[in-house]
Amino acid sequence: DDNGHSHVGTEGENAVSKILLAFYNTNDETIDGDGLVRTYSVGENQSVGIQKNSDGSYTPSESFLVNSTGLYKIMVVANPPAALAEKSASNSSDAKAIYNEILNGSYSGDVSGLMGADADYFMMANQSEVTVNVTASNNKQNPAKPANAINIERVLAKATYRQVADNNTYAVTANKY
């Protein structure tokens, strides 16, 4: 969306109850390569899961140890539908398959699983591809991180009307009989 118009949404639309995290090593996309797909619950001050920060951002409350250096692709899906939330992987090959399934997936059926009905809220995902380069110098004290925060956006569009004609008047040509 490049029209310059946006809307931050309501508190309910922006609520997050679960976050699916997927990453895999693009240098070793086999079952021996490092990868992970896991869905975490969101809460305050969790020892395992995703922690909600006072500024509205979210961070994993645990570190991820990988055995191999390389370029890792990362996907974050907030409020994943049940079909995605149930998926998991612990190697690069399986994580890449789920990552691609998320990218190429078609989510249909009851819209309440994708938008603000009950506690499901809106499904959201990365705005763009995110990568992290893990090097030999990375460790627990110096973890590899993305260059910027991973921003997510709703997967459903929220259409809003905006006036494009003066006084909201549009010229209409009509045939007269």
TORDRENMI-52144 format. One record per residue: residue in one letter; x, z, y of N, C-alpha, C in turn. Coordinates in steps of 0.1 Angstrom, whole numbers, plus 2048, in hexadecimal, padded with zeros to 3 digits. Example, Ala and Ser with C-alpha at 12.3 -4.5 7.8 and 13.67 -1.06 7.14 Angstrom:
2
A88484E7C787B84E7D388484E7DF S8808477EA8898477F588184F800 
REM end
This chain:
177
D8088007F480080080080980080C D8097F58148117F481F8097F282C N7FD7F782C7F47F58387F67FF843 G7FF80984080181384B7F781E84B H7ED81E8437E28288447E3830837 S7E283D8387E284582C7D985282F H7D68598247CE8658267D486F81C V7D787B8207DD8858177D488A80C G7C888880D7BE88C8037BA89A805 T7B189F7FC7AC8AC7FD7B48B57F4 E7B28C27F67BA8CC7EE7B78CA7DF G7AB8C77DB7A78C47CD7AE8B87C8 E7AE8AD7D07B58A17CC7C48A37CA N7CA8AC7D17D88AE7D07DC8B97C7 A7D38BF7C17D68CA7B87DD8C57AB V7E68CD7A67EE8C879A7ED8D4790 S7E88D07837E78DA7797F28D876E K7F68CC76C8008C97628098BE767 I8158BE76281F8B37668268AE759 L8258A175682C89B74B839896751 L84489A74B85189574F85788D743 A85B88174786287873D86F873743 F87987373B88686D73F88D868732 Y89685E73489E8597298AB85372F N8B58527268C284D72A8C283E728 T8C38377338C38287328D082272B N8DA82A72A8E78267248E6827715 D8DD82F7108DB8317018CC8336FE E8C68286FC8B78286FA8B38296EB T8BB8306E38B98326D58B48406D2 I8B18426C58AD8506C28B885A6C3 D8C58556C58D085E6C78D28616D6 G8CB85A6DF8CC85B6ED8C48676F2 D8C886C6FE8C08777048B487270A G8A987970889C87670E89388270C L88888271487E88D713871888719 V86688C71285988A718852897714 R84D89E71F8478AB71C83D8AE728 T8328B47258288B872F8298C7731 Y82A8CA73E82B8D874281F8DD74A S81C8E97488128EF7518188F375E V8108F37698158F677681090477A G81990C78081691978582091F78E E81E92B79282793279B83193A793 N83E938796849940790849940781 Q84893577B84893476C857933767 S85993975B86693875586892B74D V85D92674885C919741850911747 G85390574C8488FD75184C8F775E I8438F57678458EF7748418F977E Q84A8FC78784790779184290079E K8379067A48329017B18399097BB N83F9027C58479087D083E90A7DC S8429137E58399177F083790B7FA D8409017F983F8F58028368EA7FC G8308ED7F08278E37EA82E8DA7E0 S83C8DB7DF8438D37D58438DA7C8 Y8488D37BD8498D97B08578D77AA T85C8E17A38698DF79D8688E578E P86F8DE7858708E47788768F2778 S8718FB77087790877088290A766 E8858FF75F8908FF7568998F2758 S8A68F37548AF8E87558AE8E0748 F8B28D37498B28CB73D8C08C773A L8C48CB72E8D28C872A8D28BB722 V8DA8B27268DC8A571F8EA8A471A N8EC89D70F8F989C70990189070E S8FB88771590187A718900877727 T90B87272D90B86D73A90386073B G90085B7468F984E7488EE84F752 L8E78447538DC84375D8CF846755 Y8C885075B8BB8547558B085075E K8A584A75889984775F89085375E I88985676988086276987285E76D M86886376685A86076985386E76A V84B87077584487C777835878778 V82D87E76F81E87C770817889772 A81188B77D80989777F7FB89577A N7F589F7747E889F76F7E6894765 P7EF89275B7ED8877527E0888749 P7DA87D7467CE87E73D7D3883730 A7C98887287CD88E71B7D5884712 A7D28777127D986E70A7E886E70D L7EC87071A7FA87171E7FF87F71C A7F888971F7FC89771F80089B711 E7FA8957077FD8986F980A8926F4 K80F8896FB81B8826F682888A6F9 S8328896F083E88F6F28498876EB A8568896EF8618836EA86D88B6EC S87788A6E48848916E58908886E4 N88E87B6E48998726E48978666ED S8A185F6F08A08546FA8978496F6 S8978456E988F83A6E488083D6E6 D87C8496E186E84D6E286984F6F1 A8728556F886F85870786E84B70E K87684170B87583471286882D70E A86382E7028578286FE84B82E705 I84B83C70784084270E84183F71D Y84D83F72284F83B73084982E733 N84C82472A84681672C83781672A E83381E72182481F71F81D82472B I82382E73281D83373E81D828749 L82882174A82981675481F80B752 N81D8077458157FC74280780073D G80480D73D7F88127387EC80E740 S7E180E73A7D480B7407CB81773D Y7C781E7477BF82A7467B1828749 S7A882873F79A82574279183073C G78482E73D77B837738776840743 D77384C74076D85674A777858755 V77385576177C85676C78086576F S77886E76A77B87C76D788881768 G78E87A75E79B87D7597A6879762 L7A287076C7AC86B7757AA870784 M79F87678679C87B794796888794 G79388D7A079089B7A27848A279C A78089F7907748A678A77A8B2783 D7728BD7847768CA77E7858CD781 A78D8CF77779B8D377A7A58C8776 D7A08BC7757A88B07717B08AB77D Y7AB8AB7897B18A77957B5898794 F7BD89379C7C288579C7CE884794 M7CF87978B7DB8767857E487078F M7F187478F7FB86F79980886B791 A80F86279781C85E79082685A79B N83385879783D8547A08398487A9 Q83D8497B683A83E7BF8438327BC S84F8357B785982B7B38628307A8 E86A8277A387382B79887D83579D V88083F79588A84979889484A78D T8A184A7918AC84B7888B585678C V8BC85C7828C68667848D386277C N8DE8627838EB85E77C8F186B778 V8F286E76B8F887A766907876763 T91087E76991E87C767925888760 A93188675C93889175593A89D75E S93989C76B93B8A777492E8B0775 N9238AB7709168B27719168BD766 N9128C976A9108D47619058DD767 K9038E97618F88F27668FA8F6775 Q9068F87799098FB7879088EF790 N90A8E378B90A8D77929018CD78B P8F48CF78B8EB8C67838EA8B878A A8E78AE7828E48A17878D68A178C K8D389C7988C689C79E8C388E7A4 P8B788A7A68B387E7AD8B887F7BB A8BB8737C18BF8737CF8B58797D9 N8A88787D689E87D7DE8938847D5 A88A88B7DB87F8907D48778857CD I8718887C286987E7BB85B87F7C1 N8578767C98498767CF84086F7C5 I8348757C482A86F7BB81D86C7C4 E8158637BE80985F7C57FE85D7BB R7F285D7C07E685B7B77E684D7B1 V7E284D7A47E184079D7D48397A1 L7CA8417A67BE83A7AA7BE8397B9 A7BA82D7BE7BA82B7CC7AE8327D3 K7B08367DF7A683C7E77A38337F2 A79882C7F27968227FC78F829808 T79582581478F82B82078C81F82A Y78182083177D81583A785817847 R78A80C84C79080D85A78B801862 Q78980486E7847FA87878E7F087B V78B7E387A7947D887E78F7CF889 A7827D188C77C7C98977787D28A2 D7787CD8AF7737D58BA7657D98B8 N7627E68BC7557EB8BB74E7E98AD N7567E88A37517E68967487DA894 T74A7CF89C7427C489D74A7B8897 Y7447B188E74A7A588774179988A A74778E88D74078188F73B77C882 V72E77988272877387672176687A T72575C87371F74E87571374D86C A7087498726FB74786A6F573A86D N6F07348636E87278646DA72A869 K6D57238736C87258786BF71A873 Y6B371E86F6A971586A69D715872 
REM end
